[in-house]
Amino acid sequence: MAKFLTIWEIDTTRMSESPEEQIRSQTMMVNMVKEDLKRGITLDWGMFAGGELGGYAICEGTEQEITLENWKYLPYIKFKTYPILSVNQVAGIIPHVLAGRDMEYERKND
């Protein structure tokens, strides 16, 4: 199954100005993340240290499943999601990349 890196950021223009409401809504979203982690589609989740209002998630599933995961948090959270390769997947493509470069080099030098 494919893995995805999602970089997320709280959209402060969508947040209430009420501190009580901010605490309530952010607590609700953290509880939603905990449920996502229990279900296993979200494998890891964190917030960037230093006071930034953003972080990351590592999820596993199809493009549709990951999109549905992200949409649960709209419009309060903005997302950028990228498919990622494991170290074993990268190791598996290196010979193909190098073979392609060798063929290109041979064509140029014929």
Secondary structure, 3 states (H helix, E strand, C coil): CCEEEEEEEECHHHCCCCHHHHHHHHHHHHHHHHHHHHHCCEEEEEECCCCCCEEEEEEECCHHHHHHHHHCCCCCEEEEEEEECCHHHHHHHHHHHHHHHHHHHHHHCC
